Amino acid sequence: MIKRKSFRFDPEENTLIKIKYTENKQIKEKLGLVCDESYDGCSCIFRRPFPFNIGDELKIAIGNVHGVKGKLIWTKDYDNVTVKVGFYVSEEM
């Protein structure tokens, strides 16, 4: 059994996560579906391609909470189309 730092809970149905980033001098957004949340993070599923790496600190919005810093702490290939990822959410950007 994996021991976790904080309690996990189910988000509201259809809670989205949005990552804002810059690519080729253009502001882009990547949307995913939140699977579970905790006091200091969440796990989400995104369609590929997923252009980020473990350790990246990104500006994210989870549901109605906008402008927070999320650090990508793990990724797991879900299938050929999607990837499941975990974010540590720290502070407002």
C-alpha positions as CSV (number, residue, x, y, z in Angstrom):
1,M,0.0,0.0,0.0
2,I,1.3,3.4,-1.0
3,K,1.5,5.9,1.9
4,R,0.4,9.4,0.8
5,K,1.2,12.7,2.4
6,S,-2.4,14.0,2.2
7,F,-5.9,12.7,1.8
8,R,-7.2,12.3,-1.8
9,F,-10.8,13.2,-2.8
10,D,-12.8,13.0,-6.0
11,P,-13.2,16.3,-7.8
12,E,-16.6,17.5,-9.1
13,E,-17.6,15.7,-12.3
14,N,-16.0,17.2,-15.4
15,T,-13.4,19.3,-13.5
16,L,-10.8,20.5,-16.0
17,I,-7.2,21.5,-15.6
18,K,-5.8,24.1,-18.0
19,I,-2.1,24.7,-18.5
20,K,-1.0,28.0,-20.2
21,Y,2.3,28.0,-21.9
22,T,4.3,29.7,-24.6
23,E,5.4,27.9,-27.8
24,N,7.0,29.6,-30.7
25,K,6.1,33.0,-29.2
26,Q,2.4,32.0,-29.1
27,I,0.4,31.6,-25.9
28,K,-1.2,28.1,-25.9
29,E,-3.5,26.1,-23.6
30,K,-3.6,22.4,-22.9
31,L,-6.7,21.0,-21.3
32,G,-7.0,17.8,-19.2
33,L,-9.5,16.1,-16.9
34,V,-8.8,16.0,-13.2
35,C,-8.9,12.5,-11.7
36,D,-8.4,13.2,-8.1
37,E,-7.3,16.1,-5.9
38,S,-5.6,16.6,-2.5
39,Y,-4.7,19.5,-0.3
40,D,-1.5,20.1,-2.3
41,G,-1.9,18.5,-5.7
42,C,-3.9,16.6,-8.2
43,S,-3.7,13.9,-10.9
44,C,-5.0,14.5,-14.4
45,I,-5.4,12.8,-17.8
46,F,-4.3,14.6,-21.0
47,R,-4.4,13.7,-24.6
48,R,-1.0,13.3,-26.3
49,P,1.2,15.0,-27.3
50,F,2.0,16.2,-23.7
51,P,4.9,18.7,-24.3
52,F,6.1,19.0,-20.7
53,N,8.7,17.3,-18.5
54,I,9.0,16.2,-14.9
55,G,10.1,19.2,-12.9
56,D,8.5,21.8,-15.1
57,E,6.7,24.6,-13.2
58,L,3.7,25.7,-15.1
59,K,0.8,28.2,-14.7
60,I,-2.3,26.1,-14.3
61,A,-6.0,26.5,-13.5
62,I,-7.9,23.7,-11.7
63,G,-11.6,24.1,-12.0
64,N,-12.4,27.6,-10.9
65,V,-9.0,28.1,-9.2
66,H,-6.9,30.1,-11.7
67,G,-3.3,31.4,-11.8
68,V,-1.6,28.8,-9.5
69,K,1.9,27.3,-9.9
70,G,1.9,23.6,-10.6
71,K,5.0,21.5,-10.6
72,L,4.9,18.3,-12.7
73,I,6.1,15.6,-10.4
74,W,5.2,12.4,-12.3
75,T,3.9,11.0,-15.6
76,K,2.5,7.6,-16.5
77,D,1.6,6.4,-20.0
78,Y,-2.1,5.5,-19.8
79,D,-2.6,4.3,-23.3
80,N,-1.6,5.2,-26.9
81,V,-3.7,8.3,-26.8
82,T,-3.5,9.6,-23.2
83,V,-1.0,10.2,-20.4
84,K,-1.8,10.5,-16.7
85,V,0.2,13.1,-14.7
86,G,0.6,14.4,-11.2
87,F,1.0,18.0,-10.1
88,Y,2.2,19.5,-6.9
89,V,0.3,22.8,-6.5
90,S,2.0,25.4,-4.5
91,E,1.2,29.1,-4.8
92,E,-0.3,31.8,-7.0
93,M,1.8,33.0,-9.9
